[in-house]
Amino acid sequence: MTARLTALGITSVVTRGRGWNRVEAHVPRPLSPEQWQELLAAMATADSFGLVDSSADGRSIWAGVNDKTPAAVPAARGHGHQP
């Protein structure tokens, strides 16, 4: 996820917790529709994610990833079929 964000020119910060990781980043303005699609595709690999749009702080994203359901296993995230 962080590599995809970096490719979009978005610098992220990863906070590691016990059993989870949190990714946070400021979203630069403006983003093209294609960049928004890639941003959302990257966020969809997380267990949960959100966007905060504040006139004071601009836009920022956050994502939470549980260590027990790694992004390398799409079926565990409901994006595929489990055997």
PDB file as gemmi writes it, atoms N, CA and C in Angstrom:
CRYST1    1.000    1.000    1.000  90.00  90.00  90.00 P 1                      
ATOM      1  N   MET A   1       0.826  -1.190   0.000  1.00  0.00           N  
ATOM      2  CA  MET A   1       0.000   0.000   0.000  1.00  0.00           C  
ATOM      3  C   MET A   1       0.870   1.253   0.000  1.00  0.00           C  
ATOM      4  N   THR A   2       1.877   1.280   0.855  1.00  0.00           N  
ATOM      5  CA  THR A   2       2.706   2.474   0.928  1.00  0.00           C  
ATOM      6  C   THR A   2       3.465   2.713  -0.373  1.00  0.00           C  
ATOM      7  N   ALA A   3       3.864   1.650  -1.072  1.00  0.00           N  
ATOM      8  CA  ALA A   3       4.550   1.809  -2.353  1.00  0.00           C  
ATOM      9  C   ALA A   3       3.615   2.426  -3.385  1.00  0.00           C  
ATOM     10  N   ARG A   4       2.352   2.033  -3.371  1.00  0.00           N  
ATOM     11  CA  ARG A   4       1.377   2.597  -4.301  1.00  0.00           C  
ATOM     12  C   ARG A   4       1.133   4.071  -3.995  1.00  0.00           C  
ATOM     13  N   LEU A   5       1.077   4.408  -2.716  1.00  0.00           N  
ATOM     14  CA  LEU A   5       0.900   5.809  -2.331  1.00  0.00           C  
ATOM     15  C   LEU A   5       2.107   6.643  -2.758  1.00  0.00           C  
ATOM     16  N   THR A   6       3.301   6.103  -2.554  1.00  0.00           N  
ATOM     17  CA  THR A   6       4.517   6.800  -2.953  1.00  0.00           C  
ATOM     18  C   THR A   6       4.525   7.051  -4.459  1.00  0.00           C  
ATOM     19  N   ALA A   7       4.074   6.080  -5.239  1.00  0.00           N  
ATOM     20  CA  ALA A   7       4.012   6.238  -6.694  1.00  0.00           C  
ATOM     21  C   ALA A   7       3.070   7.375  -7.093  1.00  0.00           C  
ATOM     22  N   LEU A   8       2.098   7.685  -6.240  1.00  0.00           N  
ATOM     23  CA  LEU A   8       1.178   8.790  -6.482  1.00  0.00           C  
ATOM     24  C   LEU A   8       1.725  10.120  -5.957  1.00  0.00           C  
ATOM     25  N   GLY A   9       2.893  10.084  -5.348  1.00  0.00           N  
ATOM     26  CA  GLY A   9       3.467  11.295  -4.770  1.00  0.00           C  
ATOM     27  C   GLY A   9       2.941  11.597  -3.388  1.00  0.00           C  
ATOM     28  N   ILE A  10       2.390  10.583  -2.724  1.00  0.00           N  
ATOM     29  CA  ILE A  10       1.814  10.742  -1.387  1.00  0.00           C  
ATOM     30  C   ILE A  10       2.738  10.076  -0.377  1.00  0.00           C  
ATOM     31  N   THR A  11       3.231  10.855   0.568  1.00  0.00           N  
ATOM     32  CA  THR A  11       4.100  10.334   1.617  1.00  0.00           C  
ATOM     33  C   THR A  11       3.239   9.860   2.776  1.00  0.00           C  
ATOM     34  N   SER A  12       3.450   8.625   3.191  1.00  0.00           N  
ATOM     35  CA  SER A  12       2.642   8.064   4.270  1.00  0.00           C  
ATOM     36  C   SER A  12       3.494   7.787   5.498  1.00  0.00           C  
ATOM     37  N   VAL A  13       2.814   7.691   6.624  1.00  0.00           N  
ATOM     38  CA  VAL A  13       3.437   7.344   7.899  1.00  0.00           C  
ATOM     39  C   VAL A  13       2.764   6.072   8.396  1.00  0.00           C  
ATOM     40  N   VAL A  14       3.579   5.075   8.745  1.00  0.00           N  
ATOM     41  CA  VAL A  14       3.049   3.807   9.239  1.00  0.00           C  
ATOM     42  C   VAL A  14       3.300   3.722  10.738  1.00  0.00           C  
ATOM     43  N   THR A  15       2.244   3.446  11.477  1.00  0.00           N  
ATOM     44  CA  THR A  15       2.332   3.221  12.915  1.00  0.00           C  
ATOM     45  C   THR A  15       2.035   1.750  13.160  1.00  0.00           C  
ATOM     46  N   ARG A  16       2.968   1.066  13.798  1.00  0.00           N  
ATOM     47  CA  ARG A  16       2.790  -0.357  14.069  1.00  0.00           C  
ATOM     48  C   ARG A  16       2.285  -0.541  15.491  1.00  0.00           C  
ATOM     49  N   GLY A  17       1.247  -1.333  15.594  1.00  0.00           N  
ATOM     50  CA  GLY A  17       0.682  -1.642  16.897  1.00  0.00           C  
ATOM     51  C   GLY A  17       0.731  -3.134  17.142  1.00  0.00           C  
ATOM     52  N   ARG A  18       0.122  -3.567  18.191  1.00  0.00           N  
ATOM     53  CA  ARG A  18       0.087  -4.980  18.513  1.00  0.00           C  
ATOM     54  C   ARG A  18      -1.014  -5.644  17.691  1.00  0.00           C  
ATOM     55  N   GLY A  19      -0.609  -6.305  16.606  1.00  0.00           N  
ATOM     56  CA  GLY A  19      -1.563  -7.013  15.767  1.00  0.00           C  
ATOM     57  C   GLY A  19      -2.158  -6.179  14.640  1.00  0.00           C  
ATOM     58  N   TRP A  20      -1.696  -4.941  14.482  1.00  0.00           N  
ATOM     59  CA  TRP A  20      -2.245  -4.089  13.426  1.00  0.00           C  
ATOM     60  C   TRP A  20      -1.216  -3.051  12.998  1.00  0.00           C  
ATOM     61  N   ASN A  21      -1.466  -2.466  11.844  1.00  0.00           N  
ATOM     62  CA  ASN A  21      -0.666  -1.347  11.330  1.00  0.00           C  
ATOM     63  C   ASN A  21      -1.634  -0.265  10.894  1.00  0.00           C  
ATOM     64  N   ARG A  22      -1.253   0.975  11.097  1.00  0.00           N  
ATOM     65  CA  ARG A  22      -2.068   2.116  10.663  1.00  0.00           C  
ATOM     66  C   ARG A  22      -1.233   2.957   9.711  1.00  0.00           C  
ATOM     67  N   VAL A  23      -1.814   3.276   8.570  1.00  0.00           N  
ATOM     68  CA  VAL A  23      -1.161   4.100   7.559  1.00  0.00           C  
ATOM     69  C   VAL A  23      -1.913   5.428   7.505  1.00  0.00           C  
ATOM     70  N   GLU A  24      -1.191   6.530   7.577  1.00  0.00           N  
ATOM     71  CA  GLU A  24      -1.799   7.860   7.494  1.00  0.00           C  
ATOM     72  C   GLU A  24      -1.023   8.694   6.492  1.00  0.00           C  
ATOM     73  N   ALA A  25      -1.735   9.567   5.770  1.00  0.00           N  
ATOM     74  CA  ALA A  25      -1.073  10.418   4.782  1.00  0.00           C  
ATOM     75  C   ALA A  25      -1.918  11.632   4.465  1.00  0.00           C  
ATOM     76  N   HIS A  26      -1.234  12.704   4.121  1.00  0.00           N  
ATOM     77  CA  HIS A  26      -1.890  13.912   3.616  1.00  0.00           C  
ATOM     78  C   HIS A  26      -2.086  13.719   2.114  1.00  0.00           C  
ATOM     79  N   VAL A  27      -3.248  14.067   1.602  1.00  0.00           N  
ATOM     80  CA  VAL A  27      -3.544  13.923   0.172  1.00  0.00           C  
ATOM     81  C   VAL A  27      -3.406  15.288  -0.496  1.00  0.00           C  
ATOM     82  N   PRO A  28      -2.455  15.409  -1.417  1.00  0.00           N  
ATOM     83  CA  PRO A  28      -2.264  16.703  -2.079  1.00  0.00           C  
ATOM     84  C   PRO A  28      -3.430  17.036  -3.002  1.00  0.00           C  
ATOM     85  N   ARG A  29      -3.640  18.338  -3.194  1.00  0.00           N  
ATOM     86  CA  ARG A  29      -4.666  18.782  -4.139  1.00  0.00           C  
ATOM     87  C   ARG A  29      -3.955  19.344  -5.346  1.00  0.00           C  
ATOM     88  N   PRO A  30      -4.446  19.260  -6.494  1.00  0.00           N  
ATOM     89  CA  PRO A  30      -5.549  18.397  -6.911  1.00  0.00           C  
ATOM     90  C   PRO A  30      -5.029  17.026  -7.341  1.00  0.00           C  
ATOM     91  N   LEU A  31      -5.916  16.050  -7.345  1.00  0.00           N  
ATOM     92  CA  LEU A  31      -5.621  14.729  -7.892  1.00  0.00           C  
ATOM     93  C   LEU A  31      -6.513  14.530  -9.107  1.00  0.00           C  
ATOM     94  N   SER A  32      -5.966  13.917 -10.129  1.00  0.00           N  
ATOM     95  CA  SER A  32      -6.759  13.616 -11.321  1.00  0.00           C  
ATOM     96  C   SER A  32      -7.710  12.467 -11.001  1.00  0.00           C  
ATOM     97  N   PRO A  33      -8.740  12.266 -11.810  1.00  0.00           N  
ATOM     98  CA  PRO A  33      -9.641  11.123 -11.596  1.00  0.00           C  
ATOM     99  C   PRO A  33      -8.881   9.794 -11.587  1.00  0.00           C  
ATOM    100  N   GLU A  34      -7.870   9.665 -12.427  1.00  0.00           N  
ATOM    101  CA  GLU A  34      -7.085   8.428 -12.468  1.00  0.00           C  
ATOM    102  C   GLU A  34      -6.299   8.237 -11.174  1.00  0.00           C  
ATOM    103  N   GLN A  35      -5.766   9.330 -10.627  1.00  0.00           N  
ATOM    104  CA  GLN A  35      -5.040   9.244  -9.361  1.00  0.00           C  
ATOM    105  C   GLN A  35      -5.978   8.889  -8.217  1.00  0.00           C  
ATOM    106  N   TRP A  36      -7.200   9.436  -8.235  1.00  0.00           N  
ATOM    107  CA  TRP A  36      -8.181   9.079  -7.205  1.00  0.00           C  
ATOM    108  C   TRP A  36      -8.517   7.596  -7.285  1.00  0.00           C  
ATOM    109  N   GLN A  37      -8.655   7.077  -8.489  1.00  0.00           N  
ATOM    110  CA  GLN A  37      -8.952   5.648  -8.646  1.00  0.00           C  
ATOM    111  C   GLN A  37      -7.828   4.796  -8.081  1.00  0.00           C  
ATOM    112  N   GLU A  38      -6.593   5.171  -8.362  1.00  0.00           N  
ATOM    113  CA  GLU A  38      -5.454   4.425  -7.831  1.00  0.00           C  
ATOM    114  C   GLU A  38      -5.377   4.555  -6.317  1.00  0.00           C  
ATOM    115  N   LEU A  39      -5.654   5.743  -5.790  1.00  0.00           N  
ATOM    116  CA  LEU A  39      -5.660   5.944  -4.338  1.00  0.00           C  
ATOM    117  C   LEU A  39      -6.701   5.041  -3.681  1.00  0.00           C  
ATOM    118  N   LEU A  40      -7.893   5.022  -4.227  1.00  0.00           N  
ATOM    119  CA  LEU A  40      -8.948   4.173  -3.661  1.00  0.00           C  
ATOM    120  C   LEU A  40      -8.623   2.691  -3.798  1.00  0.00           C  
ATOM    121  N   ALA A  41      -8.002   2.298  -4.904  1.00  0.00           N  
ATOM    122  CA  ALA A  41      -7.599   0.899  -5.077  1.00  0.00           C  
ATOM    123  C   ALA A  41      -6.559   0.505  -4.027  1.00  0.00           C  
ATOM    124  N   ALA A  42      -5.626   1.406  -3.736  1.00  0.00           N  
ATOM    125  CA  ALA A  42      -4.627   1.131  -2.701  1.00  0.00           C  
ATOM    126  C   ALA A  42      -5.288   1.009  -1.331  1.00  0.00           C  
ATOM    127  N   MET A  43      -6.228   1.896  -1.031  1.00  0.00           N  
ATOM    128  CA  MET A  43      -6.920   1.860   0.260  1.00  0.00           C  
ATOM    129  C   MET A  43      -7.786   0.606   0.404  1.00  0.00           C  
ATOM    130  N   ALA A  44      -8.294   0.107  -0.692  1.00  0.00           N  
ATOM    131  CA  ALA A  44      -9.158  -1.083  -0.655  1.00  0.00           C  
ATOM    132  C   ALA A  44      -8.407  -2.331  -0.214  1.00  0.00           C  
ATOM    133  N   THR A  45      -7.079  -2.285  -0.180  1.00  0.00           N  
ATOM    134  CA  THR A  45      -6.314  -3.440   0.291  1.00  0.00           C  
ATOM    135  C   THR A  45      -6.263  -3.506   1.811  1.00  0.00           C  
ATOM    136  N   ALA A  46      -6.755  -2.480   2.486  1.00  0.00           N  
ATOM    137  CA  ALA A  46      -6.742  -2.429   3.958  1.00  0.00           C  
ATOM    138  C   ALA A  46      -8.005  -3.077   4.526  1.00  0.00           C  
ATOM    139  N   ASP A  47      -7.968  -3.378   5.808  1.00  0.00           N  
ATOM    140  CA  ASP A  47      -9.153  -3.900   6.494  1.00  0.00           C  
ATOM    141  C   ASP A  47     -10.188  -2.809   6.702  1.00  0.00           C  
ATOM    142  N   SER A  48      -9.713  -1.583   6.903  1.00  0.00           N  
ATOM    143  CA  SER A  48     -10.608  -0.432   7.027  1.00  0.00           C  
ATOM    144  C   SER A  48      -9.834   0.795   6.582  1.00  0.00           C  
ATOM    145  N   PHE A  49     -10.571   1.792   6.075  1.00  0.00           N  
ATOM    146  CA  PHE A  49      -9.905   3.012   5.652  1.00  0.00           C  
ATOM    147  C   PHE A  49     -10.892   4.156   5.653  1.00  0.00           C  
ATOM    148  N   GLY A  50     -10.362   5.368   5.616  1.00  0.00           N  
ATOM    149  CA  GLY A  50     -11.225   6.536   5.602  1.00  0.00           C  
ATOM    150  C   GLY A  50     -10.513   7.741   5.027  1.00  0.00           C  
ATOM    151  N   LEU A  51     -11.313   8.751   4.721  1.00  0.00           N  
ATOM    152  CA  LEU A  51     -10.825  10.012   4.190  1.00  0.00           C  
ATOM    153  C   LEU A  51     -11.387  11.117   5.062  1.00  0.00           C  
ATOM    154  N   VAL A  52     -10.529  12.032   5.471  1.00  0.00           N  
ATOM    155  CA  VAL A  52     -10.944  13.181   6.255  1.00  0.00           C  
ATOM    156  C   VAL A  52     -10.687  14.406   5.404  1.00  0.00           C  
ATOM    157  N   ASP A  53     -11.730  15.213   5.176  1.00  0.00           N  
ATOM    158  CA  ASP A  53     -11.594  16.433   4.379  1.00  0.00           C  
ATOM    159  C   ASP A  53     -11.928  17.602   5.291  1.00  0.00           C  
ATOM    160  N   SER A  54     -10.900  18.376   5.635  1.00  0.00           N  
ATOM    161  CA  SER A  54     -11.047  19.482   6.574  1.00  0.00           C  
ATOM    162  C   SER A  54     -10.554  20.767   5.915  1.00  0.00           C  
ATOM    163  N   SER A  55     -11.321  21.809   6.030  1.00  0.00           N  
ATOM    164  CA  SER A  55     -10.876  23.077   5.443  1.00  0.00           C  
ATOM    165  C   SER A  55      -9.610  23.580   6.130  1.00  0.00           C  
ATOM    166  N   ALA A  56      -9.412  23.244   7.382  1.00  0.00           N  
ATOM    167  CA  ALA A  56      -8.238  23.703   8.114  1.00  0.00           C  
ATOM    168  C   ALA A  56      -6.988  22.879   7.783  1.00  0.00           C  
ATOM    169  N   ASP A  57      -7.146  21.569   7.671  1.00  0.00           N  
ATOM    170  CA  ASP A  57      -5.996  20.682   7.486  1.00  0.00           C  
ATOM    171  C   ASP A  57      -5.902  20.055   6.099  1.00  0.00           C  
ATOM    172  N   GLY A  58      -6.870  20.285   5.241  1.00  0.00           N  
ATOM    173  CA  GLY A  58      -6.861  19.652   3.927  1.00  0.00           C  
ATOM    174  C   GLY A  58      -7.375  18.220   4.011  1.00  0.00           C  
ATOM    175  N   ARG A  59      -6.989  17.432   3.038  1.00  0.00           N  
ATOM    176  CA  ARG A  59      -7.445  16.039   2.991  1.00  0.00           C  
ATOM    177  C   ARG A  59      -6.376  15.107   3.527  1.00  0.00           C  
ATOM    178  N   SER A  60      -6.819  14.124   4.274  1.00  0.00           N  
ATOM    179  CA  SER A  60      -5.907  13.088   4.735  1.00  0.00           C  
ATOM    180  C   SER A  60      -6.625  11.756   4.690  1.00  0.00           C  
ATOM    181  N   ILE A  61      -5.834  10.694   4.556  1.00  0.00           N  
ATOM    182  CA  ILE A  61      -6.383   9.342   4.528  1.00  0.00           C  
ATOM    183  C   ILE A  61      -5.801   8.553   5.685  1.00  0.00           C  
ATOM    184  N   TRP A  62      -6.500   7.510   6.060  1.00  0.00           N  
ATOM    185  CA  TRP A  62      -5.985   6.575   7.048  1.00  0.00           C  
ATOM    186  C   TRP A  62      -6.439   5.182   6.627  1.00  0.00           C  
ATOM    187  N   ALA A  63      -5.662   4.195   7.000  1.00  0.00           N  
ATOM    188  CA  ALA A  63      -6.007   2.803   6.711  1.00  0.00           C  
ATOM    189  C   ALA A  63      -5.500   1.945   7.850  1.00  0.00           C  
ATOM    190  N   GLY A  64      -6.270   0.932   8.192  1.00  0.00           N  
ATOM    191  CA  GLY A  64      -5.879  -0.022   9.213  1.00  0.00           C  
ATOM    192  C   GLY A  64      -5.750  -1.403   8.610  1.00  0.00           C  
ATOM    193  N   VAL A  65      -4.650  -2.079   8.926  1.00  0.00           N  
ATOM    194  CA  VAL A  65      -4.406  -3.420   8.411  1.00  0.00           C  
ATOM    195  C   VAL A  65      -4.128  -4.341   9.591  1.00  0.00           C  
ATOM    196  N   ASN A  66      -4.944  -5.369   9.710  1.00  0.00           N  
ATOM    197  CA  ASN A  66      -4.791  -6.370  10.759  1.00  0.00           C  
ATOM    198  C   ASN A  66      -3.729  -7.369  10.325  1.00  0.00           C  
ATOM    199  N   ASP A  67      -2.786  -7.673  11.192  1.00  0.00           N  
ATOM    200  CA  ASP A  67      -1.717  -8.615  10.863  1.00  0.00           C  
ATOM    201  C   ASP A  67      -2.228 -10.029  10.591  1.00  0.00           C  
ATOM    202  N   LYS A  68      -3.382 -10.362  11.100  1.00  0.00           N  
ATOM    203  CA  LYS A  68      -3.901 -11.721  10.936  1.00  0.00           C  
ATOM    204  C   LYS A  68      -4.524 -11.954   9.568  1.00  0.00           C  
ATOM    205  N   THR A  69      -4.828 -10.888   8.832  1.00  0.00           N  
ATOM    206  CA  THR A  69      -5.359 -11.026   7.475  1.00  0.00           C  
ATOM    207  C   THR A  69      -4.485 -10.209   6.533  1.00  0.00           C  
ATOM    208  N   PRO A  70      -3.325 -10.754   6.169  1.00  0.00           N  
ATOM    209  CA  PRO A  70      -2.382  -9.983   5.363  1.00  0.00           C  
ATOM    210  C   PRO A  70      -2.931  -9.623   3.985  1.00  0.00           C  
ATOM    211  N   ALA A  71      -2.461  -8.497   3.465  1.00  0.00           N  
ATOM    212  CA  ALA A  71      -2.910  -8.022   2.158  1.00  0.00           C  
ATOM    213  C   ALA A  71      -2.567  -9.000   1.053  1.00  0.00           C  
ATOM    214  N   ALA A  72      -1.618  -9.893   1.300  1.00  0.00           N  
ATOM    215  CA  ALA A  72      -1.241 -10.880   0.288  1.00  0.00           C  
ATOM    216  C   ALA A  72      -2.304 -11.960   0.119  1.00  0.00           C  
ATOM    217  N   VAL A  73      -3.305 -11.975   0.972  1.00  0.00           N  
ATOM    218  CA  VAL A  73      -4.364 -12.980   0.891  1.00  0.00           C  
ATOM    219  C   VAL A  73      -5.689 -12.278   0.609  1.00  0.00           C  
ATOM    220  N   PRO A  74      -5.993 -11.965  -0.669  1.00  0.00           N  
ATOM    221  CA  PRO A  74      -7.204 -11.227  -1.000  1.00  0.00           C  
ATOM    222  C   PRO A  74      -8.481 -11.912  -0.522  1.00  0.00           C  
ATOM    223  N   ALA A  75      -8.515 -13.246  -0.524  1.00  0.00           N  
ATOM    224  CA  ALA A  75      -9.732 -13.943  -0.114  1.00  0.00           C  
ATOM    225  C   ALA A  75     -10.073 -13.658   1.347  1.00  0.00           C  
ATOM    226  N   ALA A  76      -9.054 -13.432   2.171  1.00  0.00           N  
ATOM    227  CA  ALA A  76      -9.290 -13.157   3.586  1.00  0.00           C  
ATOM    228  C   ALA A  76      -9.949 -11.794   3.777  1.00  0.00           C  
ATOM    229  N   ARG A  77      -9.842 -10.929   2.796  1.00  0.00           N  
ATOM    230  CA  ARG A  77     -10.426  -9.595   2.876  1.00  0.00           C  
ATOM    231  C   ARG A  77     -11.763  -9.507   2.165  1.00  0.00           C  
ATOM    232  N   GLY A  78     -12.279 -10.638   1.685  1.00  0.00           N  
ATOM    233  CA  GLY A  78     -13.576 -10.612   1.028  1.00  0.00           C  
ATOM    234  C   GLY A  78     -13.507 -10.222  -0.430  1.00  0.00           C  
ATOM    235  N   HIS A  79     -12.316 -10.181  -1.022  1.00  0.00           N  
ATOM    236  CA  HIS A  79     -12.162  -9.804  -2.425  1.00  0.00           C  
ATOM    237  C   HIS A  79     -11.948 -11.018  -3.319  1.00  0.00           C  
ATOM    238  N   GLY A  80     -12.223 -12.193  -2.814  1.00  0.00           N  
ATOM    239  CA  GLY A  80     -12.029 -13.413  -3.601  1.00  0.00           C  
ATOM    240  C   GLY A  80     -12.817 -14.537  -2.996  1.00  0.00           C  
ATOM    241  N   HIS A  81     -12.553 -15.723  -3.473  1.00  0.00           N  
ATOM    242  CA  HIS A  81     -13.276 -16.897  -2.966  1.00  0.00           C  
ATOM    243  C   HIS A  81     -12.310 -17.766  -2.166  1.00  0.00           C  
ATOM    244  N   GLN A  82     -12.738 -18.147  -0.979  1.00  0.00           N  
ATOM    245  CA  GLN A  82     -11.917 -19.025  -0.177  1.00  0.00           C  
ATOM    246  C   GLN A  82     -12.192 -20.467  -0.571  1.00  0.00           C  
ATOM    247  N   PRO A  83     -11.159 -21.304  -0.601  1.00  0.00           N  
ATOM    248  CA  PRO A  83     -11.351 -22.724  -0.969  1.00  0.00           C  
ATOM    249  C   PRO A  83     -12.120 -23.465   0.078  1.00  0.00           C  
TER     250      PRO A  83                                                      
END                                                                             
